């Protein structure tokens, strides 16, 4: 298990891992992910294994997998949005999305999302953690983890591991699972119990 006491590393990993869950592979060059993928050793074995698997995957195949797993092309077995799991109707832009939007406003976080996507997308939430760390808002990170991410993300990542073909995105799901548990420990976050409504 990865435990990191260096906030700069945690910030970078939150941004990069979040980006791998959020950005389409065709955007990797623009957002700086390709430069990270070219690094040999980060010191985090599971991260290195995941980036190696992504780099070794044919770009077209990676794009097809991304579309199937993250953008709703076809049946989504593991939707990446929190409200699908936390709201009784399993819809996007549900009440939990609105609560997270209020959290973002409270801490002055603004960003542009792709195609009017809900803000509670897993990768986006990791990138918000990076922004909060950058601003030294560590209590807000704990709040985000406890209330907005940990109640649903472990279930989502388990479903993603089952849905993803062997290789890049299955490795990414396992990395995400290990990383959020490490974050929970680092920031003393306790999961606020919530009922899961999607494939529970």
C-alpha positions as CSV (number, residue, x, y, z in Angstrom):
1,X,0.0,0.0,0.0
2,X,1.2,3.5,-0.8
3,X,1.5,6.0,1.9
4,X,3.1,9.3,1.1
5,X,4.0,12.0,3.6
6,X,5.1,14.5,0.9
7,X,2.2,16.8,0.1
8,X,3.8,17.9,-3.2
9,X,3.8,14.3,-4.4
10,X,0.3,13.7,-3.2
11,X,-0.9,16.8,-5.1
12,X,0.9,15.7,-8.3
13,X,-0.4,12.1,-8.0
14,X,-4.0,13.4,-7.3
15,X,-3.8,15.5,-10.5
16,X,-2.3,12.8,-12.7
17,X,-4.4,9.9,-11.5
18,X,-7.5,12.1,-11.7
19,X,-6.5,13.1,-15.2
20,X,-6.1,9.5,-16.3
21,X,-9.7,8.8,-15.1
22,X,-11.1,12.0,-16.7
23,X,-9.3,12.9,-19.9
24,X,-9.6,11.1,-23.2
25,X,-6.3,9.6,-24.3
26,X,-6.3,12.0,-27.3
27,X,-6.0,14.9,-24.7
28,X,-3.0,13.4,-22.9
29,X,-0.4,15.5,-24.8
30,X,-2.3,18.7,-24.3
31,X,-2.8,18.3,-20.5
32,X,0.7,17.0,-19.9
33,X,-0.1,13.4,-19.1
34,X,2.2,12.0,-21.9
35,X,5.2,13.6,-20.2
36,X,4.3,11.7,-17.0
37,X,3.8,8.5,-18.9
38,X,7.4,8.7,-20.2
39,X,8.9,8.7,-16.7
40,X,10.5,5.4,-15.7
41,X,10.1,5.4,-11.9
42,X,7.9,7.5,-9.7
43,X,8.8,5.5,-6.6
44,X,5.1,4.3,-6.4
45,X,5.2,0.8,-7.9
46,X,1.4,0.6,-8.6
47,X,1.5,3.9,-10.4
48,X,4.5,2.8,-12.5
49,X,2.7,-0.5,-13.3
50,X,-0.4,1.4,-14.4
51,X,1.4,4.0,-16.5
52,X,3.4,1.2,-18.2
53,X,0.2,-0.6,-19.0
54,X,-1.3,2.6,-20.5
55,X,1.8,3.3,-22.5
56,X,1.9,-0.3,-23.8
57,X,-1.7,-0.2,-25.1
58,X,-2.5,0.7,-28.7
59,X,-3.8,4.3,-28.7
60,X,-7.0,3.3,-30.7
61,X,-7.7,0.5,-28.3
62,X,-7.2,2.8,-25.3
63,X,-9.6,5.3,-26.8
64,X,-12.3,2.7,-27.4
65,X,-11.9,1.4,-23.8
66,X,-12.1,5.0,-22.5
67,X,-15.2,5.7,-24.4
68,X,-16.9,2.6,-23.2
69,X,-15.9,3.0,-19.5
70,X,-16.0,6.7,-19.0
71,X,-18.2,8.5,-21.5
72,X,-21.3,6.4,-21.7
73,X,-20.8,4.8,-25.1
74,X,-23.0,1.7,-24.8
75,X,-24.1,0.3,-21.5
76,X,-22.1,1.7,-18.6
77,X,-21.3,-1.0,-16.0
78,X,-19.4,1.4,-13.8
79,X,-20.5,5.0,-14.3
80,X,-17.9,7.4,-12.9
81,X,-20.3,9.9,-11.3
82,X,-21.1,9.9,-7.6
83,X,-24.8,10.7,-7.9
84,X,-25.4,7.5,-9.8
85,X,-24.5,5.6,-6.7
86,X,-25.8,8.0,-4.0
87,X,-29.1,9.1,-5.4
88,X,-32.2,6.8,-5.2
89,X,-32.9,7.3,-8.9
90,X,-29.3,6.6,-9.9
91,X,-29.2,9.7,-12.1
92,X,-26.4,12.2,-13.0
93,X,-26.9,15.7,-11.7
94,X,-28.7,14.3,-8.6
95,X,-28.8,15.8,-5.1
96,X,-25.3,14.6,-4.2
97,X,-23.9,16.4,-7.3
98,X,-25.6,19.6,-6.1
99,X,-24.1,19.1,-2.6
100,X,-20.7,18.7,-4.1
101,X,-21.2,21.8,-6.3
102,X,-22.0,23.8,-3.1
103,X,-18.8,22.4,-1.6
104,X,-16.8,23.7,-4.6
105,X,-18.4,27.1,-4.3
106,X,-17.7,27.2,-0.6
107,X,-14.0,26.7,-1.2
108,X,-13.8,28.9,-4.3
109,X,-13.0,26.1,-6.8
110,X,-14.0,26.7,-10.4
111,X,-13.2,24.7,-13.4
112,X,-14.6,23.9,-16.8
113,X,-16.0,20.4,-17.3
114,X,-16.3,18.7,-20.7
115,X,-19.7,18.5,-22.3
116,X,-21.7,19.7,-19.3
117,X,-20.5,16.8,-17.3
118,X,-21.4,16.5,-13.6
119,X,-18.8,17.8,-11.3
120,X,-18.8,14.6,-9.2
121,X,-16.9,12.6,-11.8
122,X,-14.2,10.5,-10.0
123,X,-11.2,11.9,-11.8
124,X,-12.4,15.5,-11.4
125,X,-12.8,15.0,-7.7
126,X,-9.2,13.8,-7.4
127,X,-8.1,16.9,-9.3
128,X,-10.1,19.0,-6.9
129,X,-8.1,17.4,-4.1
130,X,-4.9,18.5,-5.9
131,X,-6.2,22.1,-6.0
132,X,-7.2,22.1,-2.3
133,X,-3.7,20.7,-1.4
134,X,-2.1,23.5,-3.5
135,X,-4.1,26.0,-1.4
136,X,-3.2,24.3,1.9
137,X,-6.9,23.6,2.5
138,X,-6.3,20.2,4.2
139,X,-9.5,20.2,6.2
140,X,-11.4,20.6,3.0
141,X,-9.6,17.6,1.6
142,X,-10.8,15.6,4.6
143,X,-14.3,16.8,4.1
144,X,-14.3,16.0,0.4
145,X,-13.0,12.5,1.1
146,X,-15.3,11.7,4.0
147,X,-18.6,13.2,2.6
148,X,-18.3,13.4,-1.2
149,X,-15.9,10.6,-2.4
150,X,-15.3,7.7,-0.1
151,X,-19.1,6.9,0.4
152,X,-19.3,5.7,-3.2
153,X,-15.8,5.5,-4.9
154,X,-14.7,2.1,-3.5
155,X,-17.9,0.5,-4.9
156,X,-17.4,2.3,-8.2
157,X,-13.8,1.2,-8.5
158,X,-14.7,-2.4,-7.8
159,X,-17.2,-2.3,-10.6
160,X,-14.7,-0.7,-12.9
161,X,-12.2,-3.4,-12.1
162,X,-14.8,-6.0,-13.1
163,X,-15.9,-4.1,-16.2
164,X,-12.5,-3.1,-17.7
165,X,-10.6,-5.5,-20.0
166,X,-7.4,-6.8,-18.6
167,X,-4.7,-4.2,-18.9
168,X,-4.6,-0.4,-18.7
169,X,-7.9,0.6,-17.2
170,X,-8.2,-2.4,-14.9
171,X,-4.7,-1.4,-13.6
172,X,-6.0,2.2,-13.2
173,X,-9.0,1.0,-11.2
174,X,-6.8,-0.9,-8.8
175,X,-4.4,2.1,-8.6
176,X,-7.4,4.4,-7.8
177,X,-8.6,2.1,-5.1
178,X,-5.2,2.0,-3.4
179,X,-4.7,5.7,-3.8
180,X,-8.0,6.8,-2.2
181,X,-7.4,4.5,0.7
182,X,-4.0,6.1,1.1
183,X,-5.6,9.5,1.0
184,X,-8.1,8.5,3.6
185,X,-5.3,7.5,5.9
186,X,-3.2,10.5,5.2
187,X,-6.0,13.0,5.9
188,X,-7.7,11.0,8.7
189,X,-10.9,10.8,6.6
190,X,-13.7,8.6,7.9
191,X,-16.3,7.3,5.5
192,X,-19.8,8.8,6.1
193,X,-22.1,5.8,5.7
194,X,-24.3,6.2,2.7
195,X,-26.7,3.8,0.9
196,X,-25.5,2.7,-2.5
197,X,-28.2,2.5,-5.1
198,X,-26.4,1.3,-8.2
199,X,-25.4,-2.4,-8.5
200,X,-25.2,-2.6,-4.7
